[in-house]
């Protein structure tokens, strides 16, 4: 099984039409509509990738805005986690562009004609091809570091994770401590982790919150997508790894909180979990993911939603 991370741009004009592409087919019926974007390069920030890929597929220059949603598609042994960004045109089209056919398409037309599942996600259409929309259990398979690197190259690993900024009605924040021996060991982290094969990011963060803290959480909006690259990360495998991680960070609330406890099997990446008052966070060793999240979320407003 193979895992990939992709980034797409949802570009609209003043009339609400969506910029879509479809591959050229000489002498044949046109193919399905696609959202411009694709698989990101190793180490490439997804937002930057979306800007690059929209240009490569449409000939337009765009400015990429906020991450609107994260979705997944699993088929033919390949699981693709994808971030859909809002974007606007800043230049173009390039008169010398010779790539896919790009066209401004009315959403009703796009919905009526063959289109990719990522177009469905952008247009808020139900689509059984999107992971988490069908009645199937995800397979407990996640990307793992390669056992061997290609000759002359360092081992590489890439991982997409879903995490929650979790609050209760009292304004407390739920954090999980990373076990020693894992990158960031000893720091307090957002509950969350890797997305399983065939699982949606939203389903993953709900599952991970329960496994790491024992809490039943209501997952809210996508707050942010962050990425990092550690060229010589050292994990439980004991060897340096060129590690690229992408995190989808969601708001989440727990209406009926209980004492936090780790539910997942012993020996995992979480050593303990706990509710914290917001004013106590300044004195804790926090992971980079927590620091990033606190820059984009109002904890008081999040708690009020619980």
Number of C-alpha atoms within 10 A of each C-alpha: 12 13 20 19 21 21 27 31 33 26 23 19 12 6 8 12 17 22 25 28 24 21 15 14 11 7 6 7 8 13 14 15 24 24 27 27 28 22 17 21 13 15 19 16 19 25 25 13 21 31 24 21 23 29 23 17 23 24 21 21 20 21 17 23 15 14 23 17 20 23 21 27 21 21 13 7 11 14 23 24 27 24 25 26 24 20 21 18 17 11 12 13 14 12 8 7 15 11 15 18 17 21 14 16 18 15 18 10 10 21 17 8 11 14 18 17 22 27 25 20 19 21 15 10 12 11 16 13 16 22 26 22 14 12 8 10 11 17 10 10 15 16 18 11 17 11 8 10 12 9 7 6 9 14 19 21 20 18 21 23 20 28 30 32 27 28 30 23 18 14 22 21 24 28 28 25 24 23 18 15 14 17 16 18 17 19 18 25 25 27 28 28 22 21 28 21 26 26 27 23 29 26 16 20 27 22 20 23 29 19 19 28 25 19 25 18 23 16 20 16 13 20 18 19 25 17 17 15 17 15 16 14 16 17 17 10 11 10 10 15 20 19 21 21 20 23 20 24 28 24 23 27 26 20 17 11 19 13 10 18 18 21 17 15 10 9 8 12 20 26 17 18 23 18 20 15 12 15 10 10 15 8 7 10 14 18 18 15 18 21 13 14 22 11 8 10 15 10 19 15 12 21 21 13 16 19
